[in-house]
Amino acid sequence: MMQVVVPSGFEKRIRRNELLSRHTTWHVGGPADVWFVPRDIADLSSFLAQLCPEVPVTWVGLGSNVLVRDAGIRGVVICPHGALSSLERLDATRIRAEAGVPCARLGRQALKWGLGPAEFFAGIPGTLGGALAMNAGAWGGETWQRVLEVETMDRHGVVRRRSPSEYQVGYRSVVPPAPGEWFVAATFGFEPDALASTDSIRRLLERRLASQPIGEWSCGSVFTNPPGDHAARLIEAAGLKGFRVGDAGVSTKHANFIINHGHARAADLEAVIRHVQDTVERVHGVRLHPEVRVLGEPA
Ligand SMILES: Cc1cc2nc3c(=O)[nH]c(=O)nc-3n(C[C@H](O)[C@H](O)[C@H](O)COP(=O)(O)OP(=O)(O)OC[C@H]3O[C@@H](n4cnc5c(N)ncnc54)[C@H](O)[C@@H]3O)c2cc1C
């Protein structure tokens, strides 16, 4: 634990020792020393400008792609979900969305405005901030294909506008021009799409439901696909479907998903991840790399 002094006026608005298992789709993770949901971008800027520079800061969106370890996260955890939630149409083809907006909301709203292609956002259970950090994608679409501009905030609360050309963007990978900046908003460019309909989103969600263990506690695909192959195929062919450590197990429906069956700890999930990596490497000669981001400290 770290005794964090927060800027005056904020004490009543933060939560101390907030269990992060309440904020991750895997339902694991120890406490954050301080959990802070800002009111808006200006409020967050003021908080960070006054926060002692030595205090570590971590951002978590909807916690759908993080493995928070059992001893939790030291310092302040900032969550823009439910706070940085503005979503507006700027003109015929441009939409500005803040980092706390759920991807699904952008997918559905773009459709209502007759803009596309944005269906793929509808199936991603995270925030746009998380999608920007991960270059989240599905069904051939990727977040950064649609980004015209991002707005970032640094550790001192300074906001910047940046162009996509300043980032090295790849498959589930985004390298920023400077370390220590987070996304607070982005402007996306779409095209008028007269054929866009809720049917297309429904069909894609049905496909997802048929092939993935939706509704169980997971973080989606755990490993990135190696070039020219699929992590799920390699894991299944190595005989690992159903492999368990405690309550953490490889899904029997989709081998790239690891499920918390109820009482798994982060350590159990990490043990399954390591076993899968080692076994797949021994059987296929390929080392799988986690897509999920590991945060915090082990117990
Ligand atoms: C059932 C299921 C299905 C999924 N399907 C897909 C899929 O099809 N495609 C796909 O790409 N992903 C998928 N995911 C993974 C996940 O939903 C995405 O990666 C999503 O973009 C993560 O967003 P989040 O808000 O949950 O981020 P979090 O998990 O909270 O954070 C992920 C990372 O982003 C960082 N981060 C969060 N917010 C910000 C910010 N504002 N600025 C900078 N960094 C930030 C965090 O520090 C962390 O490193 C799935 C997950 C689940 C549970």
The ligand as an ORCA input file, in Angstrom:
! r2SCAN-3c Opt
* xyz 0 1
  C     -15.810    -10.987    -24.437
  C     -14.713    -10.075    -24.970
  C     -14.558     -9.943    -26.337
  C     -13.542     -9.121    -26.856
  N     -13.421     -8.981    -28.209
  C     -12.458     -8.185    -28.703
  C     -12.323     -8.026    -30.130
  O     -13.077     -8.562    -30.917
  N     -11.315     -7.235    -30.580
  C     -10.461     -6.603    -29.738
  O      -9.564     -5.891    -30.208
  N     -10.570     -6.727    -28.386
  C     -11.546     -7.500    -27.861
  N     -11.653     -7.637    -26.502
  C     -10.681     -6.969    -25.624
  C     -11.072     -5.551    -25.157
  O     -12.481     -5.383    -25.139
  C     -10.443     -4.448    -26.027
  O      -9.038     -4.525    -26.037
  C     -10.863     -3.050    -25.526
  O     -10.436     -2.089    -26.447
  C     -10.263     -2.697    -24.167
  O     -10.903     -1.524    -23.687
  P     -11.058     -1.245    -22.133
  O     -11.720      0.063    -21.958
  O     -11.709     -2.401    -21.460
  O      -9.527     -1.154    -21.725
  P      -8.843     -1.748    -20.413
  O      -8.895     -3.232    -20.443
  O      -9.375     -1.082    -19.223
  O      -7.328     -1.284    -20.680
  C      -6.559     -1.883    -21.710
  C      -5.223     -1.116    -21.823
  O      -5.498      0.189    -22.296
  C      -5.018      1.162    -21.365
  N      -5.965      2.270    -21.372
  C      -7.272      2.242    -21.008
  N      -7.835      3.438    -21.217
  C      -6.872      4.239    -21.717
  C      -6.818      5.616    -22.138
  N      -7.894      6.401    -22.081
  N      -5.637      6.106    -22.601
  C      -4.542      5.317    -22.684
  N      -4.510      4.031    -22.282
  C      -5.666      3.498    -21.815
  C      -4.941      0.432    -20.021
  O      -3.992      1.035    -19.151
  C      -4.516     -0.961    -20.481
  O      -3.124     -1.009    -20.720
  C     -12.672     -8.439    -25.969
  C     -12.844     -8.577    -24.568
  C     -13.857     -9.374    -24.080
  C     -14.048     -9.476    -22.588
*
